[in-house]
Amino acid sequence: MGVAEKTAAPLPAKLAGLVREAKWLVLVALALYLLLVFSTFHRADPGWSHSATDAAVRNAGGLVGALVSAGTSDDHAHVYSESVRRGGTLVSVRAEDADAAAVESILDSHGPIDPVARGAEYRSSGWTTFDPKAPPYKPSETEIERMRRARAA
C-alpha cells in the first residue's frame, strides 16, 4: 500500500488570476524603476566604480539608483545608502586595472563594512530598506567631543 499524498487545494480561478496579474504588475513596476534608474545615470553621480566631487545625486533613483546603475546589487545599494544616512562614508575609486589590487588593499586596510553582515545587523533592529526621506543621524554632544579630542591628539 502506498502512502496517501496530500495535495493542496487549488486556488479559485478568480483568485489565481488575480495572483498572476499581481505578479505581472510587480514585474512591470520593477522594470519601470530600473528603466528610470538606468536612463537617469549621470557620470558625476557616486558609484562603486568612481568617486564624485558633487554632493548632489542626479539619478532619479537617488543614491540607491546611482549605485544600482553603477553595478551594485540592489540589496547592497540599500545597505550602503543606509550606512551613509547613519553617518558612514561611502568611498569609491576609479582606477586602472593594473592599480586595482593596490587600491583594494588600501581600502581594505581601513575596515570597510561587509554589506551582508551590516544588512543583517540593521534588519535585526527592524530596518527593511533605505528610506531616502528619513533624516540623517546626527552625532550626540559626546560623540562631537570625542571627535574634537581625536583630532587634537
N, C-alpha and C positions, 0 to 999 in steps of 0.2 A: 504494500500500500504506500502510496506517495503522500507526502505532506501537502495539505491544502495550502495553496498560496492565497494570501490576502492581496486583493487588488484595490487600489484607491478608487473611490467613486469619481468618475469624470465630472468635470465642471459642467454646469448647464451651458448650453450652446451660447446663450447671450453673454454670460459672464466670461466664457472662454474668448469670445470675440472682443470683448472689452479689454481683456488682458493683452491679447495680440495687438490691438490698436494702441494701448498704452505703451507697449514696448517700442513700437514704431515712433510714437511721439517723443519718447525719451531719446531714441536714436537720432531723430531729426534735430531735437534741441541741442544735443551734444555736437552734432555735425555743424550746426549754425554757430555755436560757440567757438569751435575750432576754426571755422572759416573766418570769423571775426578776429580771433587772436592772430592767425597767420596773415590775414590781409592787412592788419594794422601793425605788423612788425616794423620796427624802426631801428636802424643800426646804432643809434645813440642810447637805446634802452639797455639797462644792465642785463647780463645773462651769464651763463656758466662759461661761455667762450670769450667773453670780453668784459672790460670794465666800462663804466660810464662816468663822465665828468659832470653830467647834469642830473640833478636830483629828480627832475620830472620824468615820469614814465609815460611815454606816448601811446603805448599799446592799450587798446580798448579793454583788454582783459586785466589791466593793472600789472603789478609786479608778477603775479602768478602767470598771467598771459605772456609777459615778456620772457619769463623763464621757460615756459612750455614751448613757445615759438623758437627758443634758442636750443631746444633739445632736452630739457629736463623733464622727468616724468611728472605727471600731474600731482601725484601724492607728494613727491619730494618738493615740488614748487610750493605747495601749500605749507609744508613744514618750514622751508626756508623763509617764506614770507612771514609766517607767524613768529619765527625766531627774530626777524628784523623788528617786527612790531613789539616784541618783548625786550628790545634793547640790544639785540645782537647786530653784528656787522656782516654784510654779505660782500665777500671779496671774490672777484673773478679775474682771470688773466688771459689775455690773448698772447700766445707765444708761438714761435716757430716749432715745428715738430722736433727739431734737434734739441731744443731747450726744454721740452715738456717734462722730462724726468727731473731736471734740476728745479724747475718751478714747482712741480708737485712735491718734491722733497722739502722745499722751503715752506710751502703752505702747510704740509703735514706736520712740520715741526712746531707749528703754532696751535695745535689742538683743534682741528676742525670738528664740527659736530658730525655724528652719524645720523643721517636723516631718519633711518628706520628706528633707531633707539629713541631719538628725540621725539619722533611722532608718537611712539608708544607711550612715552612719558607724558606728553600733552594729552593723549587720549585717556590715560588713566585718571586724569582730573576732569574729564567731561568734555574736552575740546574735540570737535569733529572736523572742522575745516577752517581755513583762514577767512576771516571776516574783514574786508577792506574798510568797513565803516566803524570797526571797533577802535577805540582810542589807543594810541601807543602807551606803553608802560612808561612811567616817569620814575626816576630814581628817588629814593627817600633821602631825607636830610643826612642820615647816617652814611648812606652809600656815596653821596656827594662829598662828604668829609673824607671818607676813605680814599676816594679818587684824588682829592687835593693832596692828601698826605703822600700817596704813592708817587705822584708827580714831583713833589718836593724832595723825595728821598733819592 
